[in-house]
C-alpha cells in the first residue's frame, strides 16, 4: 500500500493495481477488496486476480510462481509496461543471508534484482519501517500478513534471528547486492562474448570449447553455457555438480552431467552420454 501511494503520487493517472488472492487464507479476499475500495476512491483501476488451480507443493514457491504468472498476464492484457513490486532493504538482507547459507556465488549474492525484465523493484533502498510509517501516517488501509510470522518458512526463521542483530545494516546489504548484480552482469557479458568466439557446434548433439585457459569462474560458466546450448529447456545443474565436472576436465578426464558427457584435453567437448548398461 505504501508503494501504491508513492506510485500514484509520482505518476498520477498512469498507475494501475492488481491484488492476487492465492486462495490460501479465508481473509485474503476481503483484504484484496480493501485495496480495491481504496483504489476506487483514488481513481486507480484495480483488479483482483486468483489462480485457476489450488496452490500445492512448496507453498511459498508455488504461490510465487502463480502470482507472477497472473500479474504478467494482467499486465500484458492491460498494455502496461512495468510491473512494480514492493520488496525492500530488509527483504534484501534476508535473501542475502539465506543465500550465503546455500554457498551462493556472485549471481546468488546479487539478491533481489532491482530490475528483472519487466519487473521493477523501486524500494530496495527503503527500510520496512519507513514504508510502514507511510502507511500509518497517510492512514492507508493495510494489514500485516500472518504468513510473515509463520515459523514453518525458512525466511521467517531467518527474519526472526536477523531482527535481534543491530550491526547488520539492510541498506548496506542492499548496496552490496547491487554491486554483485553489476558484477554478475559483467560476467554474463564476458561469457557471452567468449562463447561466441570459442564454443562451436561440431556435429549433431556435440559442442566444443576450443580454449579454456580462463579463470575458474569463467570456465564454470562456459560449461553451463555449453549445457544450455545442448539442452536449452533444462534447468542448470547444481553448482557442486559443475565444480566436480570441472575438476575432472582440468585433469584431462571425462565427466557426466545429467544426460551429457564432458571430455577434457586441449579442447573440451560436450556430447550425449552413452546409454547406461542395465544391471
Buried (B, 14 or more C-beta within 10 A) or exposed (E): BBBBBBBBEEEEEEBBBBBBBBBEEEEBBEBBBBBBEBBEEBEBEBBBBBBEEEBEEEBBEBBEBBBBEBBBEBBEEEEBEEBBBBBBBBBBBBBBBBBEEEEBBBBBBBBBBBEEEBBBBBBBBBBBEBBBEBBEEEEBEBEEEEBEEEEEBEBBEBBEEBEEEEEBEBBEBBBBBBEBBEBBBEBBEBBEEBBEEBBEEEEEEBBBBEEBEBEEEBBBBBBBBBBBEBBEEEEBBEBEBBEBBBEBBEEEEBBBBEEBBBBBEEBBBBBEBEEEEEE
